[in-house]
């Protein structure tokens, strides 16, 4: 039998593939690994809690508490309450600075502006002004201060449960201890 087809020359044998690397297979495996890494990163991002709002709320709450204690310095008449207030003011100022070092300030949004307004608590300021006129400033101030410390401590505890950085957790433990000390002192005045 003639190996030619209708008089054509014998076909030249093509080069057989050697056992070298298969580029298509390598690209397919590399793409699969890259896709797997992207999927894992997306899942990790969804599973990591977003603490931006709560941490900013805590910053605002500590600042508001600091402002409250500072504004009450001249109005408090009870010596024991005045001492607690002065000590708390100093501790809050240092805690606020330390907290701002470990929690970065977020970009201002309408939600954060709303939170800042809530934390300023204009109702308490009005209540204290009325109490000053009525001669009940110390009693009302002590009650408001106890309530503010309770809410700040609750927020510290909540953020501690969600925080992932050890520096943030360490600072939250310190603030928690400070707030508990002054809360106990204020409760003892009653």
N, C-alpha and C positions, 0 to 999 in steps of 0.2 A: 504494500500500500504506500502511496506517495504521501509524504507528510505535508506537501504543499496543498493549497486549496486553489483549485482551478489554475494552476500554473504559477501562482505567486511563490515568492521565495519562502524559505522556512522561517517562521516567526522567531525573533530573537527572544531568548528566555529573559524574563524580567528578574530583577534582583530580588532575591528572597529576603524577607525581614529576618534580621538577626535577633537574638535574645536581648537587645538593648532596652532602655527604659521606654515605656509607653507614655508619651506626653499627654495624651487625652485622659488616660487613667489618673495620672498625677494631678492634672488640673481639676478633675472631678473630685478627687479626695480632698485636695486643698480647699475647693469651694465648699464642700460639705463641712469641713472642720471650721471654716470661717462662719458659715451659717449657724453652726452649733454654738460658737462663741457669742454671736450676736443674740441668739435666742436666750442664752443663759444670762447675758447682761441685761436684757429687757426684763426677764423674770426677776432678777435680783433687784432691779430698780423698782419694780412694783411691790416687792415684798419688804423693801426698806421703808419704814414709815417716814413721812415728810413732817419734820418737826419745825419747819420754818414759822408757821403761824403761832404755834404754842410757845416757841422760844421767844418770838418777838412780843407776844402777849406778856410773857414773864418779864422781859426787859421793861416794857411799859408799866407793868404793875409795880415793880420795884422802884422805878422812877417816881411813880405817883405816890407811893408810900413814903419815899424820901422827901418829896415835896410837901406832903401832909405833915410829917414830923417837923420839918423845917419851919413851916408856917405856924405851927402850934407853939413854938418855943416861947414866944412873947405872951401868949394867951393863957398858958397853963399856970394855975396858981398853987396847986397842991405840990409840995416839995418832992414827995416820993414819985409822983407821976412825972414831974419835971425832970428828975434824975433819969428815970427809965427812958423818957423821950429823948433826952440829950445823948444817952448812951446808944440808943437805937439809931439815932440820926448818924452818929459816927460810924457805926457798924454797917448801916445800909449804904452809906457813901462808899465805903471800901468794897463792900460786896457788889455794888453796882459796877464799879470800875473793873473788878475781877471778872464779873459775868460778861461784860462787854468785850473783854479780851478773848474769851473762849467761844462766845456766840457772835458770829459776824452779823452786822446790821444788814437786813434785807433791803432790797429795793422797795421804795415806797409805792404802795398800791392803794386803791380805794378801800380794799378790805383792811389793810393795815392802818390806814388813816381812821377808819371807823373803830377799830379796836383801840387805838390810842385815845380817841374821844371817850369811849366807854370806860377805859381805865382811869381817865382823869376824874371821873365821878363828880360831876357838878352838883348832884343832889346832896352828897355828903358835905361839900363846901357850904352850900346854902343852909343845911341843917346845923352846921357848926356856927355860922353867923347868927342864926336865930338863937341858938343855945347861949352864945356870948351875951346877947342882949337880955336874955332871960336869967342870966346868972347861973346857968347849968353847964357851962363849957367843959369843965373837967369830967363830969359824969358822961356826957354825950361823946366827948372826944375819946375817952377810954373805951367806950362801947364800940365806936367806929374803928378805933385802932385794933382792938381785939378781932373784929370782923375782918379787917383788911389783912391782918397777919394770918388768920385762918385761911382766907382765900389764896393768899400768896403761897402759903405752905402747901395747900392742896395742888396748886399749879406746879410747884417745885417737884412734888411727888409724882405727878402725872408725867412731867417732862423727863424725870429720872427713868421712868419705866420705858420711855420711847427713845431716849438718847443712846447713841452708839459710841460716841467719843468718850474716852476715859477722862479727858481734861474737863469736859462738861459735867460728867457725873461727879467728879471730885468737887467741883465748885458747887454743885447742887447740894451735895452732902453738907458742905460748910454752911451754906445759906440756910438749909433746913435746921441745922443745929442752932444757929443764931436766932432764927425765928422762934424756935421752941423755947429758948431761954427767956426771951422777952415776952412771949405769950404767957409763960408760967408766972413771970413777975407781975404782969398786968392782972392776971386772974387772982393772984394773991392779994391785990389791993382791994378787991371787992369785999 
